[in-house]
């Protein structure tokens, strides 16, 4: 008796390759996020060493730097990137488009912060 539906069998090596590509893409996205925020942080250090804290446009960063100092500000910066990464990892299985959007917004925030610091130097 002939079958009405065709069954497609995907070799396990193809599935492993696809999951590896997905993992590499995710790791690359998180590396880009970290790099954008490192750019923001490094340009902040250069800017404040040249012009002082008054050159920073973000009042939240100024308040944190005055309250916690550079070590505290560094910790807050790292914690914010780790928190964003965790949120993206947690929501990505159920809401992949939302997770990608959150990740893109995070990268853009780092780039905008870094570029604003560069224009101030």
PyMOL commands that set and color helices and strands:
alter all, ss='L'
color gray80, all
select helices_A, chain A and resi 12-51+53-55+59-92+96-120
alter helices_A, ss='H'
color red, helices_A
deselect
rebuild
show_as cartoon
